[in-house]
Amino acid sequence: MRFSDITKRLHNDGSRAWDIHVRAAAALDAGEDVIIMSVGDSEFDTPAPIIDACIKAMRAGDTHYVEVVGQDRLRRVIARRHAARTRVPVTAQNVVVCAGAQNALFNTAQVILSPGDEVVVLEPMYVTYEATLRAPGATLVPVPCPAHNGYRPDLDALRAAITPRTRAIAFANPVNPTGVSLPPDDLSVIATLAVENDLWVIADEVYADLVFDGEHHPIAALPGMEERAVSLGSLSKSHAMTGWRAGWLVGPRALVDAVENLALCSTYGLPGFVQQAAAFALETDLPEVTAMRDAFQERRDMALAALQSAPGIRCAPPRAGMFLILDVSQTGLSGGAFSQALFEACGVSVLDGAAFGPSTAGTVRLCFALPRDRLVEGCRRIVEFAASLA
Ligand SMILES: Cc1ncc(COP(=O)(O)O)c(C=O)c1O
């Protein structure tokens, strides 16, 4: 039987980067002594009050079909937070509740990109971006954020990448895998180019609440963004809710209408009890959430300190997120070869940085959001492995 063209576009090499993670997860299930540093899902469970809010909503009967764009209570609190951060007076009408930031990205791409369009994307980029943005038939135009520039965008390359076919500029801020939090100067250039060329701006802000040094700068706050910025967010990382699939997009109302039609044909809305729990999570200052954030910051610092002594390895200190990049080029191994050999020698799984783009070739990405003892042991094994190569 034949499959559609979109099926081919959804298949890309990015998924191969996960092979090592899949192997490590299988080895762990089989009882082997492995340490998984290849995925951004911490050991923290969702805070109990959020779970209670979900159960309460289910018991109260919120188990029926819901508004496809999202329940008003949740849309309102998302809009309030967005407005507070950006000073742009958005309302619930500017919000669509989506099955995670990933689904919000997919929906956005589907409604703004067509075959023949180009979408400029800062690389390194999260591994799903390529397939997601190419799915509507658009061409991906990567713009480097090179190591020599502190993994910030090469702004000349960005200017040069824009053509009459460009429809959008897409990026994550903060960035997975580098942990860069984009500074106002870079955002301002991106915003100006978008206005000058009448482009959409897609900002994936899934790590916005995990900025440890300085603060998060949302591009949606800049002039001219109100009618063209689409801000994506979720509770996955900030509230340890990866499995709930509770995310959203905030954008112009015409975009919201278009995404509503798409959601009507795909998810048909998110479960009401998930939305009630998500609304409660965003309405409430939960000490558990602050404690998790503090723990991530502490673990980042622990990992940086522990890996300092690894011969031939350089760390790029991340300002945000759950990951850090190790430059392993001086070991003589590629990121892919290093991660394979590391896993085989000492059961630690990390991802090849090249999977995120050419700017992080020669690196590996590790997640530091692990329980402290596992993190210390994982870093110890990496240092030992690097010493064995030296
Ligand atoms: C940059 C980035 N965007 C989106 C996602 C997916 O997030 P969600 O769970 O909200 O779909 C991830 C997950 O790791 C990510 O790192």
PDBQT file of the ligand as one rigid body, heavy atoms in Angstrom, charges set to zero:
ROOT
HETATM    1  C1  LIG A 401      12.631  22.790  22.971  1.00  0.00    +0.000 C 
HETATM    2  C2  LIG A 401      11.520  21.847  23.237  1.00  0.00    +0.000 A 
HETATM    3  N1  LIG A 401      10.307  22.096  22.714  1.00  0.00    +0.000 NA
HETATM    4  C3  LIG A 401       9.266  21.287  22.925  1.00  0.00    +0.000 A 
HETATM    5  C4  LIG A 401       9.404  20.153  23.673  1.00  0.00    +0.000 A 
HETATM    6  C5  LIG A 401       8.189  19.297  23.890  1.00  0.00    +0.000 C 
HETATM    7  O1  LIG A 401       7.516  19.808  25.016  1.00  0.00    +0.000 OA
HETATM    8  P1  LIG A 401       6.063  19.348  25.420  1.00  0.00    +0.000 P 
HETATM    9  O2  LIG A 401       6.204  18.235  26.412  1.00  0.00    +0.000 OA
HETATM   10  O3  LIG A 401       5.434  20.550  26.013  1.00  0.00    +0.000 OA
HETATM   11  O4  LIG A 401       5.377  18.907  24.182  1.00  0.00    +0.000 OA
HETATM   12  C6  LIG A 401      10.627  19.826  24.244  1.00  0.00    +0.000 A 
HETATM   13  C7  LIG A 401      10.799  18.594  25.030  1.00  0.00    +0.000 C 
HETATM   14  O5  LIG A 401      11.872  18.213  25.428  1.00  0.00    +0.000 OA
HETATM   15  C8  LIG A 401      11.720  20.703  24.026  1.00  0.00    +0.000 A 
HETATM   16  O6  LIG A 401      12.919  20.463  24.539  1.00  0.00    +0.000 OA
ENDROOT
TORSDOF 0
